[in-house]
Amino acid sequence: MLEDLETWLERVYQADGERSTLDALYDEWAQDYDQQLWASGNPYIAIATGYACRHIPDYGARILDAGCGTGNMGQLLHQAGYRNLEGLDPSSGMLAVAERKGFYQQLYPLYLGAEVDLPDESYGAVVAAGVLTHGHAPPESLDGILKLTRRDGIIIFSLSQIAYDDYGFRQKMDELDAAAAWQRLDQSRLFRTYPFSDREDGLRHWVLACRKC
Ligand SMILES: C[S@@+](CC[C@H](N)C(=O)[O-])C[C@H]1O[C@@H](n2cnc3c(N)ncnc32)[C@H](O)[C@@H]1O
């Protein structure tokens, strides 16, 4: 099971951000994705849900799950009590699985980027789990996420260490700090993204929670 996950991860990261290749890979992976994700011990969805419960007191808040994939984040948010969930993802295969679960009011076949084709300031919170990493959504996605979030709304995202160090996220986050575009509320410790994998060289992530200023 974990060998399968590692093979898929290699294929996904080898796509090197080429969008149609990446979308096709996720379309294909969608059927087995959940089994492999849960078997991997991946903690970011649970930590992000914990931060949601800490920082989003309104269970009716309109929440966008950006890069929702098959809807695992939506599942945990729904189980925690949130009832006004929407999702976006570019992979039709992943979205089809998310749709069947029935946790989302709306699902959109869209990419995250500096601009997202949804109304500005329309969400009380935006969450993004497993999406802000190299070859996936670029650093400018943080601008897009902030535009979608209403003032004082909450942003919760996982961030890979490699994206922060080598793919422009450090600079983008420094810019947002300097512009007082957000207030940082929480940051997890750096953790192994797939703790049950034997690969010591594997990915590492943080989860952060911020308030839009
Ligand atoms: C590792 S999966 C995470 C899925 C889900 N959030 C979860 O935690 O189970 C990454 C997801 O990001 C999506 N993705 C890739 N590039 C994206 C982009 N630019 N904008 C939004 N989603 C993207 C992929 O289609 C895929 O569903």
The ligand as an ORCA input file, in Angstrom:
! r2SCAN-3c Opt
* xyz 0 1
  C      -2.165     15.823     -2.385
  S      -3.764     16.155     -3.068
  C      -4.624     16.774     -1.646
  C      -6.123     16.612     -1.753
  C      -6.921     16.977     -0.496
  N      -6.806     18.380     -0.147
  C      -6.491     16.118      0.655
  O      -5.831     16.650      1.567
  O      -6.810     14.915      0.666
  C      -3.456     17.609     -4.015
  C      -4.671     18.140     -4.750
  O      -4.342     19.438     -5.246
  C      -4.913     19.582     -6.518
  N      -4.176     20.651     -7.206
  C      -3.021     20.600     -7.894
  N      -2.681     21.812     -8.375
  C      -3.668     22.658     -7.963
  C      -3.901     24.060     -8.139
  N      -3.077     24.864     -8.813
  N      -5.026     24.575     -7.580
  C      -5.881     23.806     -6.875
  N      -5.703     22.481     -6.675
  C      -4.608     21.924     -7.216
  C      -4.798     18.213     -7.154
  O      -5.710     18.041     -8.228
  C      -5.094     17.312     -5.957
  O      -6.455     16.994     -5.861
*
